[in-house]
Amino acid sequence: MRIWVGLVLISSLVAAPASAGEFLAELSEASTECVDCHSSTTPALYGQWGSSKHFGANVGCFECHGADKGDADAFDHEGRMISIIVSPKDCAKCHSKETEEFMGSHHASAAKILGSLDNVLGEVVEGPAAAMNGCKQCHGSVIKVNDDGSLDPATWPNTGMGRLNPDGSNGACSACHSRHAFSAAQARQPENCGKCHLGPDHPQKEIYEESKHGIAYYGNIDKMNLDNSKWVVGEDYWAAPTCATCHMSATSDLPITHDVGERISWTLRPAISEKVDAKAKAAGKKVKSWQDRRADMQNVCSACHSESFVEAFYFQFDSAIELYNEKFAKPGLRVVKALKANGLVTTDVAFDDEIEWTWFYLWHHEGRRARHGASMMAPDYTQWHGFFEVAERFYMELIPQARELAEHAIAEGKKSEGEAVLAEIEAVLNMDQHKWILGKMDPDEKARRQAERAEFKKRYAQ
């Protein structure tokens, strides 16, 4: 009977936290004082904490928010020094391994968008408030502390993944583990990643939803066992993988990792895709190789798929990346560089020439959609939202705009510069993959396609 009563008591505590006086012997004096007030002033926050594993472990407000007097963002609150921001450095007091992994990840450096073309668009072309409410809410802001100890409202609130904190640390654990419940189950769901990974230039969430993985997940959410403490694919759940499954969570052979790039072999972010370790190797740094990263991802795949299936998928994926690189990205960049080298577009001001926008759309929006779609098995994003729009942008905008700039230069007396660009355009269009637009398709391929067209008409004429 006593065991049964104890279980009932425990479950009721988790469902709704007790009042401060009921667990004074367990909770620290400082946190008890916090609870006495915040249970009424911020009841939802208090309720979230009450459903968390922190509550069950007697980790209260002050254990996370307590600060030293010399801390940059510390202030006196009801006689105790606290800080509003709980940084990865604070979380590391208990979660050192997770913090170390996170700090080595691309996520922790997300605020390095400052100075990039994306940032120029947000800060300059659009305006600072657009970046403050948009870019920096995903990538992270530089948190500034005012002279009176308050946080600058232009930089806080912010849970950007690469946030630059007053204590010198990077990142925000609460970007994924939303305060104050810090639910692992929530962090394992694709909607959690969708705060940042969606939209025209990196629609991973939408791509996942279109994929067979996403379809299986949404049809079997009740079978996902998301609250399981270890959550090993193939042991604790079988229905479908989520973003966390593939990029972070444990398998029977691999431990959980908070470095989301640990299993990625290609980087699909830049104008031209490259293996994920390429830049580090070129700089002489020793990092985990793309082959080892791929082997780890394939280990995840093997929980559900055969070796031949996994190898075939990677053949298709690699082929799509090579196609994007060789047919569109590298030739497109050749043309853009020729324009800049010959002074036909400016080099000191970004986005002041129409063709700069065209090129940006091609690689940053359509090109990323094509590549990410292929990486996560979303055919519509690979094709109609991806390669189709890449091709249209390349043939119908980039090349004609470059040609127009060259011809205009010649008309204005810059004959050599204009002709140099025209020569580069012709060289690109005479590549085997582009000859079709000049009417130079290989005769055998042309005949084969005409036969296929005739068969198509015959099939649908009935």
Residue pairs with C-beta under 8 A, 6 or more apart in sequence:
13 50
13 55
13 56
14 50
14 51
14 55
14 56
15 51
16 47
16 50
17 35
17 39
17 46
17 47
17 49
17 50
17 51
17 55
19 35
19 39
20 27
20 32
20 35
20 36
20 39
23 58
24 32
26 58
27 35
27 58
27 60
28 58
28 60
28 62
28 63
30 60
30 61
30 62
30 66
30 80
31 60
31 61
31 62
31 63
32 60
33 62
33 78
33 80
34 60
34 61
34 62
34 65
35 46
35 60
35 61
37 78
38 45
38 46
38 61
39 46
45 179
45 180
48 179
48 180
48 181
49 55
49 60
49 61
49 180
49 181
51 181
52 180
52 181
52 182
52 183
53 182
54 60
54 64
54 180
54 182
59 94
62 80
62 82
64 86
64 90
64 91
65 82
65 83
65 84
65 86
66 80
66 81
66 82
67 73
67 74
67 75
67 81
67 82
67 83
68 74
68 81
69 81
71 81
71 83
71 166
71 167
72 145
72 166
72 167
73 83
73 84
73 85
73 143
73 145
73 149
73 151
73 166
73 167
74 81
74 82
74 83
74 149
75 81
75 82
75 83
75 149
75 150
83 166
84 151
84 156
85 143
85 151
85 156
85 165
85 166
85 167
86 173
86 174
86 179
87 165
87 166
87 167
87 169
87 171
87 172
88 99
88 102
88 103
88 108
88 165
88 169
88 170
88 171
88 172
88 173
89 99
89 165
89 167
89 168
89 169
90 167
91 98
91 99
91 173
92 99
92 100
95 173
98 258
99 173
99 258
101 257
101 258
101 259
101 262
102 108
102 171
102 173
102 258
102 259
103 169
103 170
103 171
104 259
105 258
105 259
105 260
105 261
105 262
106 260
106 261
107 161
107 162
107 171
107 175
107 260
108 161
108 162
108 170
108 171
109 162
109 170
110 138
110 139
110 140
110 160
110 161
110 162
111 136
111 139
111 140
111 141
111 142
111 160
111 162
111 163
111 164
111 170
112 162
113 119
113 135
113 139
113 162
114 142
117 350
117 351
117 360
117 364
118 135
118 364
119 131
119 135
120 350
120 351
121 351
122 130
122 131
122 134
122 135
123 131
124 350
125 351
132 141
132 154
132 155
136 155
136 158
136 160
137 158
137 159
137 160
138 160
138 161
138 195
138 196
139 160
139 161
139 162
140 158
140 160
140 161
140 162
140 163
140 164
140 170
140 171
140 172
141 154
141 155
141 156
141 158
141 160
141 163
141 164
142 155
142 164
143 151
143 152
143 155
143 156
143 158
143 163
143 164
143 165
143 166
144 151
144 152
144 154
144 155
145 151
145 152
145 166
146 152
158 172
159 172
159 174
159 175
160 172
160 175
161 171
161 172
161 175
161 196
162 170
162 171
163 170
163 171
163 172
163 175
164 170
165 171
165 172
174 182
175 195
175 196
176 187
176 192
176 193
177 183
177 184
177 186
177 187
178 186
178 192
184 226
184 227
184 229
184 231
185 226
185 227
186 192
187 244
188 224
188 226
188 231
188 242
188 244
188 245
188 249
189 226
189 242
189 244
190 205
190 208
190 209
190 214
190 217
190 242
190 243
191 205
192 243
193 204
193 205
193 243
193 244
194 205
197 203
197 204
197 205
197 243
198 204
198 205
198 206
200 365
200 369
201 364
201 365
201 368
201 369
202 368
202 372
203 369
203 372
203 381
203 385
204 243
204 372
204 376
206 378
206 381
207 369
207 372
207 373
207 376
207 378
207 381
208 214
208 242
208 243
208 376
208 378
209 215
209 218
210 378
210 379
210 380
210 381
211 376
211 377
211 378
212 377
213 240
213 241
213 242
213 376
213 377
214 240
216 239
216 240
217 224
217 239
217 240
217 241
217 242
220 239
220 240
223 237
223 238
223 239
224 237
224 239
224 240
224 242
225 231
225 236
225 237
226 237
228 236
228 237
230 236
230 250
231 237
231 249
231 250
232 249
232 250
232 251
232 252
233 241
233 245
233 249
233 250
233 251
233 300
233 303
233 304
234 251
234 252
234 303
234 304
235 252
238 304
241 300
241 304
245 300
246 263
246 297
246 300
247 260
247 262
247 263
247 264
248 256
248 257
248 258
248 260
248 262
249 256
250 256
251 299
251 300
251 303
252 303
253 299
254 296
254 299
254 300
257 263
261 276
261 293
262 288
262 293
262 296
263 293
263 294
263 296
263 297
263 300
264 276
264 293
264 297
265 275
265 276
265 290
265 291
265 293
265 294
265 297
266 273
266 274
266 275
266 276
266 290
266 321
266 371
266 375
267 273
267 274
267 275
267 276
267 278
268 321
268 368
268 371
268 372
268 375
269 368
270 363
271 329
271 332
271 333
271 359
271 363
271 364
271 367
272 325
272 329
272 330
272 333
272 363
273 321
273 324
273 325
273 329
273 371
275 290
276 290
276 293
277 287
277 288
277 289
277 290
277 293
278 290
280 286
280 287
281 287
294 314
298 310
298 314
301 309
301 310
301 313
302 310
305 313
313 377
316 374
317 374
317 375
320 370
320 371
320 374
320 382
320 387
321 371
321 374
323 387
324 367
324 370
324 371
324 387
324 390
326 433
327 431
327 433
327 434
328 362
328 367
328 390
328 391
328 394
329 363
329 367
331 394
331 428
331 431
331 434
332 359
332 362
332 363
332 394
332 398
333 359
334 424
334 427
334 428
335 398
335 399
335 402
335 421
335 424
335 425
335 428
336 345
336 355
336 359
336 398
336 402
338 402
338 420
338 421
338 424
338 425
339 345
339 355
339 402
339 405
339 406
339 421
340 347
341 420
342 409
342 414
342 417
342 418
342 420
342 421
343 414
343 417
344 405
344 406
344 409
344 414
344 417
344 418
344 421
345 353
345 355
345 356
345 405
346 352
346 353
350 356
351 357
351 360
354 401
355 398
355 401
355 402
355 405
358 393
358 397
358 398
358 401
359 398
361 393
362 390
362 393
362 394
362 398
365 389
366 385
366 386
366 387
366 389
366 390
366 393
367 386
367 390
369 381
369 382
369 385
369 386
369 389
370 381
370 382
370 385
370 386
370 387
370 389
370 390
371 386
372 378
372 381
373 379
373 380
373 381
373 382
373 383
373 385
373 386
374 382
374 386
395 437
399 425
399 428
399 429
402 421
402 425
403 421
403 422
403 425
405 421
406 417
406 418
406 419
406 421
406 422
406 425
407 418
407 422
408 418
409 415
409 417
409 418
409 421
410 418
410 419
428 434
429 435
429 437
429 438
430 438
430 440
435 441
435 442
441 449
